[in-house]
Amino acid sequence: MYGLKASYVSVAVVMLLVGCETTNSVPYKASTSNVISIQQSLQAQGKKVSLGTIDTAPGVDQDLMCRLMGPVKVAPGKSLTQYVKDAFQEELFMAQVYQPNAPTVINGRLEALAFSSVSPASWTIAMSVKSDKSSGYTVSVKYPFDTSYSAYNACKNVADAFGPAVQELLKQVVTNPQFASLAK
C-alpha cells in the first residue's frame, strides 16, 4: 500500500513539474541604426538631453490582457511605459547624448498602445514627444509579428514582439526631421 501511494505522489510531482510553463521576455537591446541617427542629430551639435516622463494619454490602457492568459508582461516588474522610457534612455545613452541633469528634457506620451494576437498579429503604438524647447511631434508604428493557435505561444509572441516594436517606434522618433529641434 505504501509503495502505491509513493508511486502516485511521484507521478503527481513529475506531472506538476512538467506542466509548469514560464514566459520570459526578451530584454531590450539598443538599435545601432537608432544610435547612429541620434548621434547625427544631437551629438554632432554637441547637444545633451535628459529624459523626463513617458506616460499614457487619457483612455490608453497599459494593462493589456492577452486572450485568457492574463496581462502582457514585457519585462519583470516594469510597466509598458517604463519599458519604453528605459529603452529610449538606453538609446540616448549609447549615442552619448544622455545627461541626467541636461537643460533639455524630452518627455513622451503613448497616444495609442494595442496589439492583435490573431493573424495578422501586430503591435500598434503611437507616441508624441516634446521638450521644453519644442512642442514636438507624433509618430506611430504598426509592427507585425508571427502568432500561434495556442494562447500560450501567441501571448509569448506578443510579449517578445514588444521590444522590436519599441525599437521601430524609437526609430520613427529619432529619424523624424523634427528630432533635432527637441534640443535646440
Phi, psi and omega per residue, in radians:
M1 nan -0.749 3.140
Y2 -1.087 -0.696 3.139
G3 -1.095 -0.656 3.139
L4 -1.190 -0.736 3.104
K5 -1.120 -0.727 3.123
A6 -1.103 -0.650 3.113
S7 -1.138 -0.768 3.122
Y8 -1.091 -0.746 3.126
V9 -1.110 -0.753 3.128
S10 -1.074 -0.783 3.130
V11 -1.112 -0.737 -3.139
A12 -1.101 -0.737 3.135
V13 -1.131 -0.777 3.127
V14 -1.085 -0.772 3.136
M15 -1.104 -0.681 3.122
L16 -1.116 -0.768 -3.127
L17 -1.206 -0.691 -3.136
V18 -1.224 -0.583 -3.065
G19 -1.374 -0.157 -3.129
C20 -1.323 2.337 3.089
E21 -2.209 2.372 3.129
T22 -2.150 2.284 3.079
T23 -1.776 2.085 3.081
N24 -1.904 2.358 3.119
S25 -1.464 2.852 3.123
V26 -1.605 2.184 3.135
P27 -1.099 2.618 3.131
Y28 -1.209 2.443 3.083
K29 -2.227 2.199 -3.128
A30 -1.010 2.485 3.126
S31 -1.532 2.218 3.133
T32 -1.033 -0.751 -3.120
S33 -1.158 -0.622 3.075
N34 -1.140 -0.753 3.132
V35 -1.067 -0.766 3.123
I36 -1.101 -0.731 3.108
S37 -1.080 -0.724 3.111
I38 -1.118 -0.765 3.131
Q39 -1.061 -0.734 -3.137
Q40 -1.166 -0.568 -3.118
S41 -1.455 -0.765 -2.986
L42 -1.940 -0.786 -3.080
Q43 -1.130 -0.650 3.136
A44 -1.075 -0.489 3.122
Q45 -1.619 -0.012 -3.116
G46 1.270 0.391 -3.097
K47 -1.526 2.476 3.039
K48 -2.130 2.501 -3.140
V49 -2.369 2.786 2.965
S50 -2.114 2.968 -3.112
L51 -2.008 2.218 3.114
G52 -1.559 -2.135 -3.098
T53 -1.697 2.647 2.897
I54 -2.134 1.999 -3.119
D55 -2.220 -3.008 3.131
T56 -2.000 2.569 3.063
A57 -1.217 2.725 3.088
P58 -0.959 2.361 3.126
G59 1.564 -0.167 3.117
V60 -1.604 2.106 -3.097
D61 -1.696 2.237 3.075
Q62 -1.772 -0.008 3.056
D63 -1.702 1.200 -3.041
L64 -1.411 2.396 3.130
M65 -1.769 2.440 3.123
C66 -1.930 1.962 -3.119
R67 0.832 -2.309 3.078
L68 -1.854 0.301 -3.097
M69 -1.430 -0.400 -3.116
G70 2.074 -2.920 -3.081
P71 -1.236 2.653 3.080
V72 -1.338 2.156 3.104
K73 -1.967 1.954 -3.112
V74 -1.667 -0.366 3.103
A75 -2.764 2.408 -3.118
P76 -1.001 2.168 3.052
G77 1.331 0.122 -3.122
K78 -2.052 2.439 2.995
S79 -1.375 2.936 3.109
L80 -1.090 -0.680 3.129
T81 -1.186 -0.649 3.104
Q82 -1.153 -0.658 3.099
Y83 -1.067 -0.812 3.141
V84 -1.100 -0.762 3.137
K85 -1.080 -0.822 3.141
D86 -1.092 -0.667 3.114
A87 -1.129 -0.796 3.139
F88 -1.106 -0.745 3.121
Q89 -1.093 -0.707 3.112
E90 -1.085 -0.730 3.124
E91 -1.105 -0.796 3.135
L92 -1.129 -0.709 3.136
F93 -1.128 -0.795 -3.138
M94 -1.100 -0.528 3.112
A95 -1.421 -0.050 3.124
Q96 1.110 0.605 3.074
V97 -2.066 -0.012 -3.128
Y98 -1.509 2.275 3.067
Q99 -2.467 2.070 -3.032
P100 -0.927 -0.597 -3.101
N101 -1.910 0.477 3.135
A102 -1.093 2.607 3.137
P103 -1.206 -0.385 3.115
T104 -1.731 2.153 -3.130
V105 -2.037 2.146 3.099
I106 -1.681 2.297 3.084
N107 -2.080 2.673 3.129
G108 -2.356 2.750 3.092
R109 -2.451 2.197 3.063
L110 -1.350 1.978 -3.107
E111 -1.523 -0.430 3.088
A112 -2.585 2.477 -3.140
L113 -2.720 1.842 -3.098
A114 -2.727 2.831 3.058
F115 -2.540 2.827 2.977
S116 -2.165 2.246 3.122
S117 -1.745 0.082 3.058
V118 -1.895 2.749 -3.052
S119 -1.156 2.310 -0.067
P120 -1.417 2.054 -3.093
A121 -1.286 2.471 3.128
S122 -2.898 2.748 2.920
W123 -1.742 2.405 3.006
T124 -2.077 2.053 -3.101
I125 -2.354 2.315 3.026
A126 -2.202 2.446 -3.129
M127 -2.457 2.363 3.000
S128 -1.776 2.496 3.086
V129 -2.211 2.563 3.092
K130 -2.686 2.946 3.082
S131 -2.477 3.114 3.081
D132 -1.257 -0.142 3.140
K133 -1.853 -0.215 -3.052
S134 -2.634 2.523 3.094
S135 -1.289 -0.225 2.973
G136 1.436 -2.778 -3.019
Y137 -2.812 3.001 -3.139
T138 -2.160 2.439 3.072
V139 -2.227 2.806 3.086
S140 -2.609 2.712 3.091
V141 -2.421 2.646 2.941
K142 -2.170 1.812 -3.013
Y143 -1.763 1.965 -3.124
P144 -1.411 2.639 3.050
F145 -2.656 2.883 3.125
D146 -1.309 2.623 3.098
T147 -2.114 -3.029 -3.113
S148 -2.558 2.739 3.075
Y149 -1.208 -0.682 -3.104
S150 -1.328 2.446 -3.122
A151 -1.074 -0.733 -3.114
Y152 -1.026 -0.901 -3.102
N153 -1.190 -0.656 3.119
A154 -1.109 -0.750 -3.124
C155 -1.251 -0.578 3.044
K156 -1.127 -0.708 3.098
N157 -1.114 -0.650 3.077
V158 -1.034 -0.882 -3.117
A159 -1.120 -0.755 -3.117
D160 -1.161 -0.521 -3.106
A161 -1.422 -0.200 -3.108
F162 -1.119 -0.751 3.127
G163 -1.010 -0.929 3.087
P164 -1.083 -0.574 3.092
A165 -1.152 -0.698 3.101
V166 -1.172 -0.679 3.060
Q167 -0.993 -0.787 -3.137
E168 -1.166 -0.685 3.089
L169 -1.069 -0.830 3.138
L170 -1.148 -0.545 3.048
K171 -1.060 -0.746 3.113
Q172 -1.131 -0.614 3.117
V173 -1.161 -0.903 -2.973
V174 -1.456 -0.269 3.067
T175 -1.698 -0.048 3.094
N176 -1.145 2.379 -3.141
P177 -0.999 -0.376 -3.128
Q178 -1.525 -0.061 -3.076
F179 -1.007 -0.816 -3.122
A180 -1.059 -0.507 -3.127
S181 -1.209 -0.303 3.091
L182 -1.123 -0.414 -3.083
A183 -2.045 0.397 -3.133
K184 -0.852 nan nan
